[in-house]
């Protein structure tokens, strides 16, 4: 999916501050929107949905939270606000029982 994308910058979506991977997004600096390329999460993430921003520290081999709300080329990962995660999956409709 990444090879099909024309984006030059990708961001990782984490579930929360435990840095649990959820998806990869293509980042468009013009619109500041992120479009899901692969994984689980909203199809599009806008800057208003972002809760935390992370930068990858290659020396420590870990992601470090940065005190910013602005997306840029130096951002490597984000989390979104908790209420944006779908809590329940829609179930399959039950078959009607036999009629009497």
C-alpha positions, 0 to 999 in steps of 0.5 A, a space after each residue: 500500500 505504501 508503494 502505491 501511495 505518492 506521499 513523501 511523508 508517512 506517520 504512524 498512528 498509535 492507540 495511546 501513549 503506550 505506543 501500540 501500533 495501529 496504522 500508517 498514514 500518508 501526510 499531506 503538508 498542504 491540507 495538514 490531513 493524514 490519509 490511512 494507507 494501511 492498518 486500523 483507524 479513521 480513514 482521515 485524521 485532521 489536526 483537530 483530532 490529534 492528541 499527542 505528537 511523537 518524534 522517533 529518537 534513533 539513538 534511543 530507538 524509541 518514540 518521544 512525545 514532543 510538546 507540539 500540536 503542529 504537524 510537520 516533516 519532523 513528526 513521526 507518530 501521533 495518537 488521536 483523542 480516545 473518544 474517536 476510537 470505535 468502541 463497539 463493532 457493529 454486529 451481524 444482524 441476527 436471523 429471524 427465528 422460525 415463525 409459528 
